Amino acid sequence: MALLLGACSISPPGEDRQGIRLKASASAVLSAIVKYREVNGRVPSKLEDLVPSFLAGLPAKPQLVYQPMSGLLMFDYSATWVIGRANCTASVYEQNWRCHGYL
């Protein structure tokens, strides 16, 4: 019985396979924003400003939402094995992902 229950454990939002993969992709963009800020003394006004000098291209997934005024980069996703969505947010000033969600 314990073996069966262990197989049903749910990873926290952002720590499942899909969340880890999406955070890695989004982290490349986050790093490019930080480099842009170091060079230009400000964050870019839009993500497209990073291409091609700081990033070869923007990732197709995850679909990123960028708020330059607050310095936040965000994405959300639906895990296939749980009901609900997860939302992950990172600040260009702290560079740590915080994920929450699921129902």
RAFEN-V94509 format. One record per helix or strand of 3 or more residues. SS is the DSSP state (H for helix, E for strand). FROM is the first residue (numbers start at 1). TO is the last residue. If there is no record, write none. Layout:
ss from to
SS FROM TO
SS FROM TO
This chain:
ss from to
H 2 7
H 17 40
H 47 50
E 65 67
E 72 78
E 85 91
E 98 101
